[in-house]
């Protein structure tokens, strides 16, 4: 795959995603993605994007940025998905 930003090579890796807009925020670990070797741009395949959108919808509550909140942490392949 070629990076949409800089047109360099991308490799398949797992990354961590912060859904900081949720209240409380959530961190998803080990998310499969293509990551650009040059600029670090991340591209998610359709199925991965759908799962992340479903999680956002399930916990859709805007975060209050002026207060400290705990963060939920989920493993991407957990039964939650």
N, C-alpha and C positions, 0 to 999 in steps of 0.2 A: 504494500500500500504506500502511496505517496502522500506526504503532508499537504493539506489544503492551504496552509499558511506559507510555507517556504519551499515546497516541492521536493523535499529531501525524503529519504527512506524512513519508514516507520516500522517499529517492531512490536510484536504482541507482548504485553506485560500485564501485571496486575497492579492496580493503583488504589489509593484510599480517596474517598469522596466525602466532603463535608456538606451536608444539607443544612447550612447555617441559617437559612430562612425559616426553618421550622422552630417551634417552641415546645419543648426544648430542642436545641439543635441535635442532629444525628450524624454519626460518622459511619460510613459503610466501608469495610475493609476488603481487600482482595477482589476488587472489581476488575473484570477483564477489559482491556482497552488496547488500542494501538497508540503508541507514544512515539513522537518524532525524535529521532536520534540527534537532531540539530537544535531545534527550538523548544522541544518539550511539549508541543501541542498534543492534546489527547483527543482521540476519536473513539466513540463507542458504537458498537454494532447495534442494529435496530432492536433486537431482543433485550439487550442490556439497557438501552434507553427506556424501553417500555417498563421494565422492572423498576428502574429508578423513578420514573414518573408515577408509577403505581404507589410506590412508597411515599412520595411527596403528597399524593392525593389522600392517602390513608391517614397521614399525620398532619394535614394541612392546617396549620395555625401559625400566623405570623409571629416571629420572635420579637420580644421586647429587648431592644439593644441596650437599654440603659440599666439592665440588671444582670447579675451573674446567674447562670442557669446550668444545671447538670447537662451532660451530653450523652445521648444514647449511642452505643456502638454496636453495630451488627456486622457479622461476617456475611459476605455476599451470597454464599451458597447455603445459608441457614434456612431452616424450615419456614421462616417468616416470609420468604419469597415464594 
